[in-house]
Amino acid sequence: MLEPLLDRVKPVDLDAQNRALERQKNLTKPTRALGDLEALSIRLAGVFGTERPNPQSAAVIVCAGDHAVALEGVSAYPQAVTMGMVHNFLSGGAAVNALARSVGARVTVLNAGVMGTLEDAANLINRPVRAGARNIKLEAAMTRAECEEAIELGAEVARAEIALGADFLIAGEMGIGNTTPAAAITARLLNLEARGVTGRGTGLDDTALEHKISVIETVLSRSSTVDPLEVLCEFGGLEIAAMVGVMLEGAASKKAVLLDGFIAGAAALVADRLSPHFRPYLFASHLSAEGGHEKQLEHLALEPLLRLNMRLGEGSGAVLCIPLLRGAAATLREMATFTEASVANRGE
């Protein structure tokens, strides 16, 4: 049952935001001189419940799972790449590992549903709900019980990272074929056509892209549900469900949730529909080059911090924004006010 998790997601601290706003107005700088950093700092104050937020530690949880829909030819890579990339994450050789090391973030891999057997490792949570999601062209990806188990698993791993001190949570992902379920989720929850939210994923050519769109159209025709949890069960994947759990637990624990690209965006749409208080905890890191991501961010009313034409996933884009958010908080926390610095303010 998800109700206990959802009940724990409370509104951000508006009093702290108001105190942060007043402090921002009196810091030793011209009004709005720090641009978007000012709004970010005020949002962080609401998340952490203080006008002097000090978020530092960051955790990336790379949720991994396979998709039987990959057998429909919707990806340029075979399913075996999922397992190979999980080993790459565990050995520290992936992009997200390199980027995370550059900002001092911890990377943990969550096996929510990879096909095949993974040996236990220090930075691996090896708890697959099942061996890959079912073929969403033909049937639901998960049963309701499997979907809820994956969400709870993601939340459990997030709680463990928070217990270790994480202030920033990033739900990364790995799963060959997972832009197809992400597109289906996005199309249904935003009431859009498949073509408008479907991109090239791992690098499809024009012919393969048209085939992928056709597959997603068939997927969407199989069920008319608009209930967010049912949409996730029908069209999603085990790693996407786990990402929903990571994000909801981050909000429930009053931590900043950093949104990565298109797959993470699909998970965020589900979390946003499940909890009316979730969205203020979410910070958009970058604008993915993958089709549909901009529409996700528009719906969530989020402005991406970076525009780097990235489309890798893994949590890689979100990691890059950790220093920006730390810096935004530092300005609010550490800058002196005009009074504190004995500097005359405008009009004094």
C-alpha positions in Angstrom: 0.0 0.0 0.0 1.4 3.4 -1.0 -0.8 5.5 1.2 1.7 5.7 4.1 4.4 7.0 1.7 2.0 9.5 0.1 0.7 10.7 3.4 4.2 11.6 4.5 4.7 14.0 1.5 3.8 17.4 3.1 3.9 20.9 1.8 7.2 22.7 1.8 7.8 25.3 4.6 6.2 28.5 3.3 7.2 30.4 6.5 10.9 29.5 5.8 10.4 30.6 2.2 9.1 34.0 3.3 11.9 34.5 5.7 14.3 33.6 3.0 12.7 36.1 0.7 13.1 38.9 3.2 16.7 37.9 3.8 17.3 37.9 0.0 16.0 41.4 -0.2 18.6 42.6 2.3 21.7 40.8 1.1 24.7 43.0 0.0 23.9 43.1 -3.7 21.5 44.9 -6.0 18.0 43.4 -6.2 18.0 40.4 -8.5 21.7 40.6 -9.2 22.1 36.9 -8.6 19.2 36.2 -11.1 17.8 32.7 -10.9 20.0 31.7 -8.0 17.8 33.8 -5.8 14.6 32.0 -6.6 16.5 28.7 -6.2 17.7 29.6 -2.8 14.2 30.6 -1.7 12.9 27.3 -3.0 15.6 25.4 -1.1 14.7 27.3 2.1 11.1 25.9 1.8 12.4 22.4 1.2 14.8 22.3 4.1 12.7 24.5 6.4 15.2 27.2 7.1 16.1 30.6 5.7 19.8 29.5 5.8 19.7 26.1 4.0 22.9 24.1 3.9 22.4 21.1 1.6 25.7 19.3 0.8 25.7 15.6 0.4 24.2 14.1 -2.8 23.1 10.5 -3.7 22.5 9.1 -7.1 20.3 6.0 -7.2 20.6 4.4 -10.7 17.5 2.2 -11.0 17.9 -0.6 -13.5 15.4 -2.8 -15.3 14.8 -4.5 -18.6 11.8 -4.2 -21.0 10.4 -6.9 -23.1 9.1 -4.2 -25.5 12.8 -3.9 -26.6 12.2 -7.1 -28.6 9.9 -5.0 -30.8 12.9 -3.2 -32.3 12.4 0.2 -30.5 16.0 0.5 -29.5 19.3 0.6 -31.4 20.9 -1.6 -28.8 20.1 -5.1 -27.6 18.7 -5.8 -24.1 22.0 -7.4 -23.0 23.4 -3.8 -22.8 21.4 -3.2 -19.7 23.3 -5.9 -17.8 26.6 -4.7 -19.3 26.0 -1.1 -18.2 25.0 -2.2 -14.7 28.5 -3.8 -14.4 30.0 -0.6 -15.8 28.2 1.5 -13.1 29.4 -0.9 -10.4 33.0 -0.7 -11.6 32.8 3.1 -11.7 33.3 3.4 -15.5 30.0 5.1 -16.6 29.4 8.8 -17.3 27.4 9.2 -14.1 30.2 7.7 -12.1 32.7 10.2 -13.5 30.4 13.2 -13.0 29.4 12.1 -9.5 33.1 11.8 -8.5 33.7 15.4 -9.7 31.1 16.7 -7.3 31.5 14.2 -4.5 28.2 12.4 -5.0 27.6 8.8 -4.0 26.3 6.4 -6.7 24.3 3.3 -5.8 22.7 0.9 -8.3 19.3 -0.6 -7.7 18.5 -3.7 -9.6 14.7 -3.4 -9.8 14.2 -5.8 -12.7 17.3 -6.6 -14.8 17.1 -9.9 -16.8 19.8 -12.2 -15.7 21.7 -12.8 -12.5 23.8 -10.1 -10.8 26.4 -11.0 -8.2 26.2 -8.9 -5.0 28.4 -5.9 -4.8 29.1 -3.2 -2.2 27.2 -0.4 -4.2 24.4 -2.7 -5.5 21.0 -3.2 -4.1 20.2 -6.5 -5.7 16.4 -6.9 -5.2 14.7 -7.5 -8.6 10.9 -7.5 -8.4 10.9 -9.7 -11.5 13.1 -10.3 -14.5 12.2 -7.4 -16.7 8.9 -5.7 -17.4 6.4 -7.5 -19.7 6.0 -6.4 -23.4 3.7 -3.3 -23.1 2.7 -3.7 -26.7 0.8 -6.9 -25.7 0.1 -6.6 -22.0 0.6 -4.6 -18.8 4.2 -4.0 -17.9 3.6 -5.0 -14.2 0.8 -6.1 -12.0 -0.4 -3.7 -9.4 1.4 -5.6 -6.7 4.7 -5.6 -8.7 4.4 -1.9 -9.4 3.8 -1.0 -5.8 6.7 -3.3 -4.7 9.0 -1.5 -7.1 7.9 1.9 -5.8 8.4 0.8 -2.2 11.8 -0.6 -3.1 12.9 2.7 -4.5 11.6 4.5 -1.5 13.5 2.1 0.8 16.8 2.7 -1.0 16.2 6.4 -0.9 15.6 6.3 2.9 18.9 4.4 3.3 20.7 7.1 1.4 19.1 9.8 3.4 20.1 8.1 6.6 23.7 8.3 5.3 23.2 12.1 5.0 22.0 12.8 1.5 20.4 16.2 1.0 20.1 15.9 -2.7 18.5 12.8 -4.3 18.8 11.9 -7.9 16.9 9.0 -9.5 19.0 7.8 -12.4 18.1 4.9 -14.7 19.3 2.2 -17.0 17.1 0.0 -19.1 17.4 -0.6 -22.9 14.1 0.4 -24.5 12.9 2.5 -21.7 12.3 5.7 -23.8 9.3 3.7 -25.2 7.5 3.3 -21.9 8.5 6.8 -20.9 6.9 8.2 -24.1 3.7 6.2 -23.5 3.4 7.4 -19.9 4.0 11.0 -21.0 1.6 10.8 -23.9 -1.2 9.4 -21.7 -0.7 11.7 -18.6 -0.3 14.8 -20.7 -3.1 13.8 -23.2 -0.7 14.1 -26.2 -0.1 12.1 -29.3 2.7 9.5 -29.3 4.5 11.4 -32.2 4.7 14.5 -30.1 6.6 12.9 -27.2 8.7 10.2 -28.9 12.4 10.7 -29.7 15.3 8.7 -31.1 16.3 7.2 -27.8 19.6 5.4 -28.4 20.0 6.9 -31.9 17.3 5.5 -34.2 17.2 6.5 -37.8 14.1 7.9 -39.4 12.6 4.5 -40.4 13.2 3.0 -36.9 11.8 6.1 -35.3 8.5 5.7 -37.3 8.4 2.1 -36.2 8.9 3.1 -32.6 6.0 5.7 -32.8 3.8 3.0 -34.3 4.6 0.6 -31.4 3.8 3.3 -28.9 0.5 4.1 -30.6 -0.4 0.4 -30.3 0.6 0.4 -26.6 -1.6 3.4 -25.9 -4.6 1.8 -27.8 -4.4 -1.2 -25.5 -5.6 0.7 -22.4 -7.6 3.9 -21.9 -6.7 4.4 -18.3 -5.6 7.8 -17.0 -5.2 6.9 -13.4 -1.5 7.6 -12.7 -0.7 4.3 -10.9 -2.6 2.3 -13.5 -0.7 4.2 -16.3 2.6 3.2 -14.6 1.5 -0.4 -14.3 0.3 -0.6 -17.9 2.9 1.4 -19.7 5.9 1.7 -17.4 8.8 -0.4 -16.2 10.2 -1.7 -12.9 13.0 0.9 -12.9 10.6 3.7 -13.6 8.4 2.6 -10.8 11.4 2.5 -8.5 12.3 6.0 -9.6 8.8 7.2 -8.5 9.6 5.7 -5.1 13.0 7.5 -4.9 11.4 10.8 -5.7 8.4 10.4 -3.4 10.6 9.4 -0.5 12.9 12.4 -1.2 9.9 14.7 -0.9 8.5 12.9 2.2 11.9 13.3 3.9 12.0 17.0 2.9 15.0 16.7 0.6 15.7 18.3 -2.7 14.9 15.9 -5.6 16.9 16.6 -8.8 15.2 15.7 -12.0 17.3 14.3 -14.8 16.1 13.7 -18.4 13.1 12.2 -20.2 12.8 8.9 -18.3 13.1 10.7 -15.0 10.5 13.1 -16.3 8.0 10.3 -16.9 8.5 9.1 -13.3 8.1 12.7 -12.0 4.8 13.0 -13.9 3.5 9.9 -12.1 4.8 11.2 -8.7 3.2 14.6 -9.3 -0.2 13.0 -10.0 0.0 10.7 -7.0 0.9 13.5 -4.5 -0.4 17.1 -4.6 2.5 18.3 -2.5 5.4 16.6 -4.4 6.2 19.2 -7.1 7.9 21.9 -5.0 10.6 19.5 -4.0 11.5 18.9 -7.6 14.3 20.8 -9.4 14.8 20.4 -13.1 18.5 20.0 -14.0 18.7 20.2 -17.7 16.7 20.1 -20.9 17.2 16.8 -22.6 17.5 16.5 -26.4 15.0 13.6 -26.2 11.6 14.3 -27.6 8.9 15.1 -25.0 11.2 16.3 -22.2 10.3 19.9 -22.8 6.6 19.1 -22.6 7.1 17.3 -19.3 8.9 20.3 -17.8 6.3 22.7 -19.2 3.6 20.7 -17.5 5.5 20.6 -14.2 6.1 24.4 -14.5 9.9 23.8 -14.1 12.7 25.7 -15.8 15.8 23.7 -16.6 19.1 25.0 -15.1 21.2 23.7 -18.0 20.8 23.3 -21.8 23.6 21.0 -22.9 21.8 18.8 -25.5 22.4 15.8 -23.3 20.3 12.6 -23.7 22.2 10.0 -21.8 20.1 9.4 -18.7 21.8 7.6 -15.8 21.2 10.8 -13.7 24.1 12.4 -15.5 22.6 15.8 -16.2 21.2 16.1 -12.7 24.6 15.5 -11.1 26.0 18.6 -12.9 23.5 20.8 -11.1 24.5 19.9 -7.6 27.2 22.7 -7.4 24.6 25.2 -8.7 22.2 24.4 -6.0 24.9 24.3 -3.3 26.0 27.7 -4.5 22.4 29.1 -4.4 22.0 28.0 -0.9 25.4 29.4 0.1 24.5 32.8 -1.1 21.4 32.9 1.1 23.2 31.3 4.1 26.6 33.0 4.0 26.2 36.5 2.4 25.9 39.4 4.8 22.9 41.7 4.9 23.4 45.4 4.5 22.9 45.8 8.2 25.3 43.0 9.1 28.0 44.4 6.9 27.3 48.0 8.0 26.9 49.0 4.4 24.4 51.6 3.4 21.4 50.2 1.4 19.7 51.9 -1.4 17.8 55.0 -0.2 19.7 55.1 3.2 
